[in-house]
Amino acid sequence: MELSLDQQECLSKLIAFLNGSGLNLKSTSDKSLQKLQFEENLLAVLGFAGSGKTELLKYLVTILEKNGISSANIDYEAKLKEGTRCYAILAPTNKAVSVLKALGLKATTLHKVLYSPLYDPNYEKISDWLRGISAKPVLESLNDEKLENLKNFFSQNPSVPGAFASIGIRTSDFIIGWKRREGLLDIGIVDESSMLTSMQIADLKKIFQLLILFGDPGQLSPVDQDGRMVFHDLPNNRKFFLSKIHRQSQDNPIIKAANFLQDPKIMFEDFNDYLNYLSKTDSRILISGPTGSGKELVARKIHKNSNRSKEPFVILNAALLKEKTYEKELFGEEFDDGNISFGALERANKGTLLIDEVSEIPIETQANVLRVLIDQKFKRINGSKYVNVNIRLISSTSKDLNELVRTKNFREDLFHRLNVVPIELIALSNRTEDIPLLIDYFKTKLSEINGFPQPKIDIKNDNLYTYNWPGNVRELRNLVERVTILSSNESKESINKMINDILNSAISLNNNDKSLIEKSFSSPLKEAREHFEKEYLTNQLKKNHGNISKTADFIGMERSALHRKLKSLGIKGIN
């Protein structure tokens, strides 16, 4: 795991603070339990979404573990051995805890820290027996057979809750009450600390000798905090700040990580370096942004720079599939005659799979996708044997998946597994300063592809910056391609006039062509989408004189998929 410069600086400050307070994080020799000498027991690591807080948290935990500081599992079964220090990772909500656990961190809720469970005495008897502390208990509720099953499971997997689960019993059934925790713990690491109240912090201070808060100053504060968060009043020497991703290069236009616009002064050296870093990992990535903002471009760049670059890059556009074909397209199908239709997962084996518009996958199919992510294996339709795959999964969406999760239209557990590394692309109209860079990039690439000289485009043309660019980066690319083909040898003035005519025509079309808009807004979503798709594809076919291959290449769709889409919309041959 590699850290950015600001993360390294922040980590160094944290370690220096811990070492100056009685810990020795350079070796495991100091395990004495004298009280830590913190002058102040509250620190904060702050950064907006996407700035690397969680990655830094994971790195800090790794260092603590290597230095003999153990995770304090709050439940009865994991009482710490005497002579060891401990840390605990906390979060205010179950949702936040589930996100941390999905990343491999041993997190728990504030409630479980502030309050310890009171267990039925029989539970403690069984727990002690499983650990070899006491003799086998005699219980009416559990016969010898069940007790032996518990023992057998525990000998292979030393988990009391797991042992009980193996015989169909939940450990929560043994909780008879709660009491405020009295024992003093060492280090508390609190994620999503922007949600904490002053009262919760006061309670946590009574339990932990040191609290390290990880928080996002861009979030809303709790309703009873008068607009302030618990870390706002900390002195600057106890607040460590992380930068955010803010720049883009020629190969990755119009990219922002999370919400960097909240603070334009904070930026990473180069977003290209960040993409290169992501390329060398196998982390799942979720790219979000409006249509035409460059999601596929980013995915292709990540694959191109990855260790899988020589393996397949497969795109599955979920928005173009019929409801009953999702699983076939994903998993493939076996036929009675022995033939096999390979799905996207299998075609992408050892390489990268991009699921475009992942929000369109039916809720029923989402469970199967989740299972593949967990197991890395699946069965083809009508198949009897599992197929093992090794893929890097990238997803993209133009919709707000958080909102879809909230409305139960997208599985929360799948969302968290897809959203390991979020990348957000913003509309071109909000990043007009990137237009010169993009024009230069597209001029170079398109001239190479088409064999034409680069056109003399005046990047000072005001219309380029006042136009709304509803088609985003894709629309700008189309404009540059059109100019490159039609007028690459003409003067700057002539090309300027052509660009102005094209943009003015687009504005006029957007303002005056109300029929499609009115038709769409007066129709259900499915019908509105069909109206637009039919109009769009008809126009593209006309531009290409009915040529299916050229149209498919232009709109970024496979030829076979375009044929299916045209048939479903009732669009016949156009010349």
C-alpha positions in Angstrom: 0.0 0.0 0.0 1.5 3.4 -1.1 0.6 6.7 0.4 0.5 10.1 -1.2 2.8 12.9 0.2 0.1 14.5 2.3 -0.9 11.1 3.7 2.7 10.3 4.6 3.1 13.6 6.3 -0.1 13.1 8.3 0.9 9.6 9.3 4.3 10.8 10.5 2.6 13.4 12.7 0.3 10.8 14.2 3.2 8.4 14.9 5.3 11.2 16.5 2.3 12.1 18.7 1.8 8.5 19.8 5.4 7.9 20.4 5.7 11.2 22.4 2.8 10.0 24.6 4.3 6.7 25.7 4.0 4.3 22.8 6.9 2.9 20.8 5.7 2.1 17.3 9.1 1.3 16.0 9.4 -2.0 17.8 7.2 -4.5 19.7 9.4 -4.6 22.8 7.5 -2.0 24.8 4.3 -3.7 26.1 4.2 -2.1 29.5 0.9 -0.8 30.6 1.7 2.4 32.3 -0.8 5.1 31.6 -0.2 6.9 28.4 0.9 10.5 28.9 -1.4 12.4 26.5 -1.5 16.1 27.4 -4.7 16.1 25.2 -6.5 13.0 24.3 -8.3 14.2 21.1 -6.8 14.4 17.6 -8.5 14.8 14.2 -7.6 13.7 10.6 -9.6 15.8 8.3 -10.3 15.7 4.5 -13.1 15.8 2.0 -14.6 12.7 0.4 -11.9 11.1 -1.8 -9.0 12.5 0.0 -7.7 9.2 1.4 -8.8 9.2 5.0 -9.9 5.6 5.0 -6.7 4.4 3.3 -4.7 6.3 5.9 -6.8 4.7 8.7 -6.0 1.2 7.3 -2.3 2.1 7.2 -2.4 3.3 10.8 -4.1 0.1 11.9 -1.5 -2.0 10.1 1.3 -0.2 12.0 -0.6 -0.6 15.4 -1.0 -4.4 14.7 2.6 -4.8 13.8 3.6 -3.2 17.0 1.6 -5.5 19.2 -1.4 -3.3 19.7 -4.5 -5.5 19.4 -8.0 -4.9 18.2 -10.3 -4.7 21.1 -13.3 -6.7 20.1 -16.0 -5.4 22.3 -18.0 -8.6 22.7 -17.6 -11.0 25.6 -15.8 -13.6 23.6 -12.8 -11.4 22.9 -11.7 -10.1 26.2 -8.1 -9.0 25.8 -5.3 -10.9 27.4 -3.6 -9.1 30.2 -0.4 -7.4 29.2 -1.5 -6.1 25.8 -2.6 -2.7 24.6 -5.6 -2.3 22.4 -7.3 -0.1 19.8 -10.9 0.0 18.6 -12.4 1.3 15.3 -15.7 3.0 15.9 -18.4 4.5 13.7 -21.7 6.2 14.7 -24.0 4.1 12.5 -24.4 0.5 11.4 -24.1 1.6 7.8 -20.7 3.2 8.4 -19.6 0.1 10.3 -20.6 -2.1 7.4 -18.5 0.0 5.0 -15.4 -0.3 7.2 -15.9 -4.1 7.6 -16.2 -4.4 3.8 -12.7 -3.0 3.6 -11.4 -5.6 6.1 -11.4 -3.3 9.2 -12.6 -4.6 12.6 -15.2 -1.9 13.3 -18.1 -1.6 15.7 -20.7 1.0 16.6 -20.4 3.6 19.3 -23.2 2.0 21.2 -21.2 -1.3 21.7 -18.3 0.7 23.0 -20.3 2.9 25.4 -22.4 0.1 26.6 -21.2 -3.5 27.3 -23.7 -6.3 27.1 -24.9 -8.3 30.1 -25.0 -12.0 29.0 -27.0 -14.9 30.4 -24.7 -16.8 32.8 -25.1 -19.9 30.6 -23.4 -18.1 27.7 -20.4 -17.3 29.8 -20.2 -20.9 31.0 -20.2 -22.2 27.5 -17.7 -19.6 26.3 -15.3 -20.5 29.2 -15.7 -24.2 28.4 -14.9 -23.7 24.7 -11.7 -21.8 25.6 -10.7 -24.6 28.0 -11.1 -22.3 31.1 -13.8 -24.4 32.8 -15.4 -27.8 32.8 -18.2 -28.9 30.4 -21.4 -27.3 31.5 -24.6 -29.2 32.1 -27.5 -27.3 30.5 -31.1 -28.2 29.8 -31.3 -26.1 26.7 -28.3 -27.8 25.0 -27.8 -31.5 24.9 -24.5 -33.3 24.6 -24.7 -33.6 20.8 -25.1 -29.8 20.4 -22.3 -29.1 22.8 -20.0 -31.4 20.9 -21.0 -29.7 17.7 -20.0 -26.4 19.3 -16.7 -27.8 20.4 -15.9 -29.2 17.0 -16.6 -25.9 15.3 -14.7 -23.9 17.8 -11.6 -26.2 17.5 -11.5 -25.3 13.8 -12.7 -21.7 14.0 -12.2 -20.1 17.5 -15.2 -17.9 17.4 -18.0 -18.3 20.0 -20.6 -16.5 17.9 -19.6 -18.6 14.9 -19.9 -21.8 17.0 -23.4 -20.9 18.1 -24.3 -19.9 14.5 -23.3 -23.4 13.4 -26.1 -24.9 15.4 -28.6 -22.2 14.5 -28.4 -19.9 17.6 -27.6 -16.2 17.7 -25.4 -14.9 20.5 -27.6 -11.8 20.7 -30.3 -14.1 22.1 -28.2 -14.4 25.3 -28.0 -10.6 25.9 -30.2 -9.8 28.9 -29.3 -6.1 29.2 -26.7 -3.4 28.8 -24.5 -1.4 31.2 -22.2 1.6 30.7 -18.7 0.4 30.1 -16.3 1.0 33.0 -13.0 -0.5 31.8 -10.4 1.9 30.3 -9.2 1.2 26.8 -6.2 2.6 25.0 -6.9 4.1 21.5 -10.2 4.8 19.9 -10.3 5.5 16.1 -13.6 7.1 15.1 -14.7 7.2 11.5 -17.4 9.6 10.2 -16.7 11.8 13.2 -18.5 14.7 11.6 -21.7 13.0 12.9 -20.7 13.0 16.5 -22.1 15.2 19.2 -20.3 16.8 22.1 -22.0 14.5 24.5 -20.8 11.4 22.6 -17.2 12.7 22.6 -17.4 13.4 26.4 -18.5 9.8 26.9 -15.8 8.3 24.7 -13.1 10.3 26.5 -14.1 8.5 29.7 -13.3 5.2 28.0 -10.3 5.8 25.8 -7.0 7.4 26.7 -6.7 8.7 23.2 -9.3 9.4 20.5 -8.3 9.9 16.8 -11.2 11.3 14.8 -11.5 10.9 11.0 -13.9 13.4 9.6 -15.1 15.3 6.5 -15.5 19.0 7.1 -17.7 19.2 4.0 -20.5 17.2 5.6 -23.5 18.6 7.5 -23.0 18.9 11.2 -25.5 17.2 13.7 -28.7 19.2 14.2 -28.0 19.9 17.8 -24.4 21.2 17.3 -25.3 24.7 16.2 -23.5 24.2 12.8 -20.2 23.1 14.3 -18.5 19.7 14.4 -16.7 18.2 17.4 -13.3 18.8 15.8 -13.8 22.5 14.8 -12.5 23.9 18.1 -9.4 21.8 18.2 -6.1 23.7 18.0 -4.3 23.5 14.7 -1.5 21.3 16.1 -4.1 18.6 16.8 -5.8 18.8 13.4 -4.1 17.0 10.4 -5.4 17.9 7.0 -5.4 15.7 3.8 -5.6 17.2 0.3 -7.9 16.1 -2.4 -7.7 15.0 -6.0 -8.3 18.1 -8.2 -6.4 18.1 -11.4 -6.6 16.2 -14.7 -4.3 15.6 -17.5 -4.8 15.1 -21.2 -5.7 11.4 -20.9 -8.2 11.8 -18.2 -10.4 14.9 -18.8 -13.1 16.4 -16.5 -12.4 14.3 -13.5 -12.9 15.2 -9.9 -12.7 12.9 -6.9 -15.8 13.3 -4.7 -16.5 17.0 -3.9 -13.3 18.9 -4.4 -15.2 22.0 -5.6 -15.8 22.8 -2.0 -12.2 23.9 -1.7 -10.5 24.7 -5.0 -7.3 25.6 -3.2 -6.7 21.9 -2.3 -5.4 19.7 -5.0 -3.1 16.8 -5.7 0.0 17.2 -7.9 -1.5 15.4 -10.9 -4.6 13.3 -11.2 -2.9 11.3 -13.8 -0.6 9.9 -11.1 -3.7 8.9 -9.1 -5.1 7.0 -12.0 -1.7 5.3 -12.6 -1.7 4.3 -8.9 -5.2 2.9 -9.2 -4.2 1.0 -12.3 -1.6 -1.0 -10.3 -4.2 -2.2 -7.9 -7.1 -4.5 -8.4 -9.5 -2.4 -6.3 -13.0 -2.2 -7.7 -13.8 1.3 -9.0 -17.2 3.1 -9.5 -17.1 6.0 -12.0 -20.1 8.3 -11.8 -21.0 11.3 -14.0 -23.4 12.6 -16.6 -23.7 11.0 -20.1 -20.7 11.9 -22.3 -18.4 13.0 -19.4 -15.7 10.4 -20.2 -16.5 7.4 -17.9 -15.4 4.9 -20.5 -12.2 6.9 -21.3 -11.2 6.7 -17.6 -11.9 3.0 -17.4 -9.9 2.3 -20.6 -7.0 4.3 -19.2 -7.0 2.4 -16.0 -7.0 -0.9 -17.8 -4.3 0.3 -20.3 -1.9 1.2 -17.5 -2.7 -1.9 -15.4 -0.9 -5.2 -15.1 -3.9 -6.7 -17.0 -3.3 -4.4 -20.1 -2.5 -7.4 -22.3 -5.7 -9.2 -21.3 -9.3 -8.4 -22.5 -11.1 -5.2 -21.8 -14.8 -6.0 -22.0 -17.7 -3.5 -21.8 -21.2 -4.6 -20.8 -23.7 -1.8 -21.2 -26.5 -2.7 -18.8 -28.8 0.1 -20.1 -29.0 -1.6 -23.5 -30.0 -5.1 -22.4 -33.5 -6.4 -22.1 -34.7 -7.4 -18.7 -34.5 -11.1 -19.4 -31.0 -11.1 -21.0 -28.9 -9.7 -18.1 -27.9 -13.0 -16.7 -27.2 -14.5 -20.1 -25.0 -11.6 -21.1 -23.2 -11.7 -17.8 -22.8 -15.5 -17.1 -23.2 -17.0 -20.6 -25.2 -20.1 -21.5 -24.8 -23.8 -22.2 -26.8 -25.6 -24.9 -28.0 -29.2 -25.2 -25.7 -29.7 -28.3 -22.6 -28.8 -26.2 -22.1 -25.3 -27.6 -21.4 -22.5 -25.2 -22.2 -18.8 -25.4 -19.6 -17.1 -23.2 -20.8 -14.2 -21.1 -19.0 -10.9 -20.3 -17.5 -12.3 -17.1 -15.9 -15.2 -18.9 -14.7 -13.1 -21.8 -13.1 -10.7 -19.4 -11.2 -13.4 -17.5 -7.8 -12.2 -16.4 -8.6 -8.7 -17.7 -11.1 -5.9 -16.9 -14.8 -5.8 -17.1 -16.6 -2.5 -17.3 -20.3 -2.6 -16.4 -21.7 0.6 -17.9 -24.8 2.0 -16.3 -24.7 -0.6 -13.5 -27.8 1.0 -12.0 -29.9 -0.7 -14.7 -29.1 -4.2 -13.6 -32.4 -5.7 -12.2 -32.5 -6.1 -8.4 -32.9 -9.8 -8.8 -29.7 -10.1 -10.9 -27.8 -7.9 -8.4 -27.7 -10.7 -5.9 -26.0 -12.9 -8.4 -23.5 -10.2 -9.3 -22.7 -9.8 -5.6 -22.1 -13.5 -5.2 -19.6 -13.4 -8.1 -17.7 -10.6 -6.5 -17.4 -12.5 -3.3 -16.6 -16.0 -4.7 -15.0 -15.1 -8.1 -17.0 -18.0 -9.6 -20.4 -18.6 -11.2 -22.5 -21.1 -13.2 -23.5 -20.5 -16.8 -27.2 -20.6 -17.5 -28.1 -24.3 -17.8 -24.6 -25.1 -16.6 -23.8 -27.6 -13.8 -20.2 -26.7 -13.0 -18.7 -23.5 -11.5 -16.6 -21.4 -13.8 -13.7 -19.6 -11.9 -12.8 -16.1 -13.1 -10.2 -13.5 -12.2 -11.4 -10.1 -13.2 -10.9 -6.5 -12.3 -14.4 -4.9 -12.1 -15.0 -1.3 -13.0 -18.6 0.1 -12.9 -20.0 3.3 -14.2 -23.3 5.1 -13.7 -25.0 8.4 -14.7 -27.5 8.0 -11.8 -27.2 8.6 -8.1 -26.6 5.2 -6.6 -26.9 6.5 -3.1 -30.5 7.6 -3.8 -31.3 4.2 -5.5 -30.0 2.5 -2.4 -32.2 4.7 -0.2 -35.3 3.9 -2.3 -34.5 0.2 -2.3 -33.8 0.1 -6.0 -30.2 -0.9 -5.6 -28.7 -3.3 -3.1 -26.7 -1.6 -0.4 -24.3 -4.5 0.0 -23.5 -4.5 -3.7 -23.1 -0.7 -3.8 -20.5 -0.9 -1.1 -18.6 -3.6 -2.9 -18.6 -1.7 -6.1 -17.8 1.7 -4.5 -14.4 0.8 -3.1 -12.8 3.6 -5.0 -15.2 6.3 -6.3 -14.3 8.6 -9.2 -16.7 11.3 -10.1 -16.8 13.0 -13.5 -18.4 16.4 -13.7 -20.2 18.2 -16.6 -18.0 20.0 -19.1 -20.0 23.2 -18.5 -18.7 23.3 -15.0 -15.1 22.8 -16.0 -14.7 25.1 -19.0 -11.1 25.8 -18.1 -10.4 22.3 -19.4 -11.7 23.0 -22.9 -8.3 24.2 -24.4 -6.6 21.1 -23.0 -9.3 18.8 -24.4 -9.3 20.5 -27.8 -5.6 20.0 -28.1 -5.9 16.4 -27.0 -8.7 15.6 -29.5 -7.0 17.4 -32.3 -3.9 15.3 -31.9 -5.7 12.0 -31.6 -8.3 12.6 -34.3 -5.7 13.8 -36.8 -3.7 10.7 -36.3 -6.8 8.5 -36.7 -8.2 10.3 -39.8 -4.9 11.3 -41.5 -5.8 15.0 -41.7 -3.7 17.9 -40.5 -4.7 19.5 -37.2 -7.3 22.2 -37.6 -6.5 25.8 -36.5 -9.1 26.1 -33.7 -9.1 29.4 -31.9 -9.3 28.4 -28.2 -10.2 32.1 -27.3 -13.5 31.7 -29.1 -16.0 32.8 -26.4 -18.7 30.5 -27.8 -16.7 27.5 -26.7 -17.0 28.6 -23.1 -20.6 30.0 -23.0 -22.2 27.0 -24.8 -23.8 24.6 -22.3 -22.3 21.4 -23.8 -25.2 19.1 -23.0 -23.3 16.2 -24.5 -20.3 16.9 -22.3 -16.8 15.7 -23.4 -18.3 13.5 -26.1 -20.0 16.5 -27.8 -16.8 18.5 -27.8 -14.9 15.5 -29.3 -17.6 15.3 -32.0 -17.2 19.0 -32.8 -13.4 18.7 -33.1 -13.7 15.6 -35.3 -16.2 17.4 -37.6 -13.9 20.4 -37.9 -10.9 18.1 -38.5 -12.5 16.3 -41.3 -14.3 19.2 -43.0 -11.9 22.1 -42.7 -8.5 21.1 -41.4 -6.7 23.2 -44.0 -8.9 26.3 -43.7 -8.0 29.5 -41.9 -8.6 30.1 -38.2 -11.3 32.7 -39.1 -13.1 30.2 -41.3 -13.0 27.4 -38.7 -14.2 29.9 -36.1 -17.2 30.7 -38.2 -17.9 26.9 -38.7 -17.7 26.3 -34.9 -20.0 29.2 -34.2 -22.6 28.0 -36.8 -22.5 24.5 -35.3 -22.9 25.7 -31.7 -25.6 28.2 -32.6 -27.5 25.5 -34.5 -27.3 23.2 -31.5 -28.6 26.0 -29.3 -31.5 26.7 -31.7 -32.3 23.0 -31.8 -32.3 22.7 -28.0 -34.6 25.8 -27.7 -37.0 25.1 -30.5 -37.5 21.4 -30.8 -40.1 21.0 -28.1 -41.9 18.0 -29.5 -39.5 15.4 -28.2 -39.1 17.2 -24.8 -42.9 17.6 -24.3 -43.5 14.0 -25.4 -40.9 12.8 -22.9 -42.1 14.7 -19.9 -45.7 13.7 -20.5 -44.7 10.0 -20.7 -43.7 7.4 -18.1 -39.9 7.0 -17.7 -39.7 3.9 -19.9 -41.6 5.4 -22.8 -39.6 8.7 -22.5 -36.4 6.8 -22.7 -37.7 4.9 -25.8 -38.7 8.2 -27.4 -35.3 9.7 -27.0 -33.4 6.6 -28.0 -35.5 6.2 -31.2 -35.0 9.9 -32.1 -31.2 9.8 -31.3 -30.5 6.5 -33.2 -32.6 7.5 -36.2 -30.6 10.8 -36.5 -27.2 8.9 -36.1 -28.2 6.4 -38.8 -29.2 9.2 -41.2 -25.8 10.9 -40.6 -24.1 7.7 -41.5 -26.4 6.9 -44.4 -27.8 3.8 -42.8 -24.4 2.3 -42.2 -24.7 0.1 -39.0 -21.0 -0.4 -38.4 -20.2 3.3 -38.6 -23.1 4.2 -36.4 -22.1 1.6 -33.8 -18.5 2.9 -33.8 -19.6 6.5 -33.4 -22.1 5.9 -30.5 -19.8 3.4 -28.7 -21.9 0.3 -29.0 -21.2 -3.2 -30.3 -22.7 -3.8 -33.8 -24.8 -6.8 -32.6 -26.1 -4.8 -29.6 -27.1 -1.9 -31.9 -29.0 -4.4 -34.2 -30.9 -5.7 -31.2 -31.7 -2.1 -30.0 -32.9 -1.0 -33.4 -35.1 -4.1 -33.7 -36.6 -3.5 -30.2 -37.4 0.2 -31.1 -38.9 -0.7 -34.5 -36.2 1.2 -36.5 -35.7 -0.2 -40.0 -33.1 0.5 -42.6 -32.3 4.2 -43.2 -30.4 5.7 -46.1 
